[in-house]
């Protein structure tokens, strides 16, 4: 019986893995250059940890199960909640801010399509313990800088502020739960559903209109003035904080972004600055990054701890680089194939291969093939050098080295193979 992969999952061959590891490395280096340190958390967590503050969208797409002792568990759909749990368990007493990053697989039971999988990888950071606008600015800049270092040519950064909405909705008499529902709908940009939901809240006609105008505000910094005008009767302190963040972001060096008050993010724990990055060439699944400021630690019993962070969808970054035609390093090929000829010299060949491996990558013929067949294998696999272990040469402590590209052959002392294969 032949088995296939579960739907929505992928296999990665060595060539693809080499590219993924290369890109992963670039991302890690950028995160680390800003002082973030890597953590690893379990692949599955208690179901309740995941459902406590995540948005509806995530709750509907969970892989969850009971273990043999009846514990309710879930495969992680994202890493903010596990990271916050880890912080409360392990890092609470350490100096602030804590700067953490992760690079892990996540699981969501979604309808698979290009750029949307049931197992995918997220690379993200969390900056825990600072409520300062420079922290918001730093993470947005860090996300942009990562794409820059990866050589992504075209991307769009949209920045919004949920705090502005929450304040407005609160002053319009809508409680947190109602706010979360509205945020979820705004995130999906479903105008009809939004009208229905707003009608159910009993919000006044004028306030409803103000909200709809606010959601559609998008553009350069001048839209802050328009927002200020719209919100002048509701308090503008959240807007002032937003302006400060944007000002610092420009000092960091990021000027190319769009303010978009329609960004709401689908998760319940965001509190103020929110942002998304899209790569237009990816089509329907173009969003590669989402993040912002949130409060999760309190819900996990850790006391109020303002935090911000973001997550990149790593698989979509890989797709974007491919579409862009970016050349990425492929797997370092095996440098040397050692062939015993005749095969009775296998043991000598094994010892010689072990010596070569101290300096470079080396395979030994494991199929017991004749010399010409083993040479064909080296050719097909693009292995640049073949070391032939033959009786005559071995008597003098030598082997024959063949350069597969030029066809040149030379006898070399075993101790000097290293120099001959460069
Ligand atoms: P989210 O936690 O939903 O904001 O996701 C963060 C990022 O992960 C998104 O911007 C996507 O790039 C990526 N992502 C989310 N879901 C999937 C999925 N099913 N397949 C691939 N990437 C995903």
Boltz pocket constraint, residues with backbone or C-beta under 6 A from the ligand:
constraints:
  - pocket:
      binder: B
      contacts: [[A, 77], [A, 78], [A, 108], [A, 110], [A, 115], [A, 116], [A, 117], [A, 118], [A, 119], [A, 120], [A, 121], [A, 122], [A, 277], [A, 287], [A, 288], [A, 289], [A, 290], [A, 291], [A, 311], [A, 312], [A, 313], [A, 314], [A, 315], [A, 316]]
      max_distance: 6.0
